[in-house]
Amino acid sequence: MIDLWQEIYGTIRRNKLRTFLTGFAVAWGIFMLIVLLGAGNGIIHAFEQNTSERALNSIRIFPGWTTKSYDGLKEGRRIQLDNRDISDTEQRFTDHVISAGATVRQSSVNVSYGQEYVNLSLMGVYPNYTEVEPVKTASGRFINQTDQKERRKVIVLHKKSAEVLFGKTHTEPLGKFVNAGGVTYQVVGLYNDQGDREPSEAYIPFSTLQTIYNKGDKLNSIIFTTKNLNSIESNEEFEADYRKVIGQNHRFDPTDDSAIWIWNRFTDYMRTMNAMGMLRTAIWVIGIFTLLSGIVGVSNIMLITVRERTHEFGIRKALGAKPRSILWLIIVESVTITTLFGYIGMVAGIGVTEWMNVEFGSQVADAGMFQAKMFSDPTVDLHIAIQATVTLIIAGTLAGFFPARKATKIRPIEALRAD
């Protein structure tokens, strides 16, 4: 066995360029497959994390601007949602709406406790807000139905806001009263949100904010969860019916998509999943063809190697070497080269995906109303990397086996005459 390895080592040293080209084809195929899969997984994982934090059966409605004239009114009107739209959402779509709520905002309010203060936006919300948005209660509670009904002056702060207001005095925030623009609110809860971003918002009951800040019956958005809408088609039909109802309230063309903006997370999810499936398929197709190019490269070089060594095989057979020993020599040499360089390509590919994870694994895009991860955990399952490497090893073995088997069947005199 030692003689065999010494002979393989000697052959590799005598044919450095050929060995390098063979190894590079193997390593490059593995490397590109792992990097492509890693990059694709980074995008897919980010999308999955974004959707896991929000209810997929949820819809948000935002006001817009008309782009079509309707019922004697010109285009370019601002549509302002109001409390009537919330009532119609609950009462006229009982077959599809589980619970409806709304939001209204009061920006740039100084919230203080003692000598400390923070500047926040107050968000008036319904209790169902946490069913739709990734607001996680860290301690205490969130806004409830009693708060909403009685217009209570209660507030839910971000943990970071609470640290600024109460941290220096080491005071427990829950139950304490803070001043927000001259109005006193009792802290009933602390929350964390997705990504633990900067504490820019505090939550109070929707009815309280509308009353105190003279919002009338106007609101910023409607939110609700749905049922019995299990396909893109059924959701699109529901959206069309919903536009008709809101269009009647505000006198705009139901086919004017710009009058109100409907953010349907289920249809967004389904469309994105289809896109992710196409992306995954494309990555695998590209990766497999890259792997095939490596296999073709190995096969071609092994064919050339066997052809160049036909004369050597003839001498070996003339000296009494058995065909089996010649065949074994070629196979072991092929396996050695493909295994070594396949491992190098696999390690390099995994190294690049880990680098991508460190540099870009927490990329977040701020879309104004929410933050979304754009790239997360661009890693590849080790089993896939090993399977790809093993595939190339097997391909390299077969690439060396068949031409070597053919060469061993040539008679010594014919092999000695070969160029």
Number of C-alpha atoms within 10 A of each C-alpha: 6 7 8 14 14 11 14 19 13 11 13 16 12 11 12 11 11 16 21 14 14 24 25 21 26 35 27 22 28 32 28 20 26 29 25 21 23 25 21 22 23 25 19 24 18 22 20 14 16 17 16 11 16 17 17 18 21 22 21 18 17 18 19 18 18 22 17 18 15 14 8 7 12 12 16 14 15 14 19 17 23 20 15 12 18 19 13 16 23 17 12 12 16 13 12 17 20 16 18 23 21 25 21 23 22 15 13 14 18 15 23 20 17 10 7 13 19 18 17 19 18 26 21 25 26 26 20 19 21 16 18 19 16 20 19 17 18 15 15 14 16 26 24 15 12 11 20 20 12 11 18 19 20 22 27 27 27 24 21 18 22 23 16 15 22 20 14 9 11 9 12 11 23 18 13 13 18 21 16 19 12 11 11 15 19 18 21 21 23 25 24 18 19 17 13 12 12 11 19 16 20 20 25 32 30 26 23 20 24 20 12 12 10 10 15 12 14 16 22 16 22 24 25 23 21 22 13 12 18 12 11 16 11 13 18 14 11 15 17 14 14 17 21 17 18 22 18 11 14 16 18 26 21 21 12 18 16 18 28 23 16 20 15 20 18 21 21 14 17 14 13 14 15 12 13 17 13 12 16 17 13 14 20 16 13 16 22 17 14 20 25 18 16 24 24 17 21 30 22 14 20 26 17 14 18 21 17 13 16 22 19 17 25 23 16 18 20 15 10 9 13 12 18 10 14 18 20 16 18 22 20 17 21 27 19 18 23 30 21 15 23 29 20 20 26 26 17 19 27 22 16 19 25 19 14 21 20 13 10 17 22 17 13 15 12 10 8 6 6 12 15 18 21 20 24 24 21 27 25 22 12 12 9 13 23 15 12 22 27 17 18 26 24 17 22 29 23 18 23 29 22 16 19 26 18 11 21 20 10 16 13 20 13 11 22 18 10 14 9
